[in-house]
Amino acid sequence: MLEAKSDLVESAKEGNPKALEILMNRQLQPRGVTAAVSFKDGCLRVTLTSDQLIEPKSSIEFILNGLLRLQVDRIKKIQVYARKSERKAADWIEVYELQSLDGKILRPEIKTSPIKKFRVSSKKRKHILLKQLLTSKRFRLITIIVVTLFALICTPLVLALVI
């Protein structure tokens, strides 16, 4: 098991997602945020969950700075998802491609950033928002009210036409 701090850090430097998750959660959990980390085909996926809305900029900076300090050269792409605890769909998604030089991740700079940021397409964003809308309690309540009102209005009209 990943017990000793030096073993944990070494395992994280090798790209072990469980070690990265433990290190992230040590910093994030006191702030009410939990990270779930997975790794596949050079892509590190980090899902942040909290009872509160998670602020993108500081979260991304935290993750990128941690990876830069560890110099994990296996990671070519990072996907960060953030959502509130009660939701299934993400509140926001950020995707970054990392470029490296001699196996070292370059430190991001504002003007000469080695990180290429890709936005989620508007079609995908609409899909995410629609999914959030359709799964919300407020939407279900409004749907029930509209259907009930429609039935109350249309039933006498249909009866009048039949009789």
Secondary structure by P-SEA (a helix, b strand, c coil): ccccaaaaaaaaaaccaaaaaaaaaaacccccbbbbbbbcccbbbbbbbcccccccaaaaaaaaaaaaaaccccccbbbbbbbccccccccbbbbbbbbbccccccccccccccbbbbcccaaaaaaaaaaaaaacaaaaaaaaaaaaaaaaaaaaaaaaaac
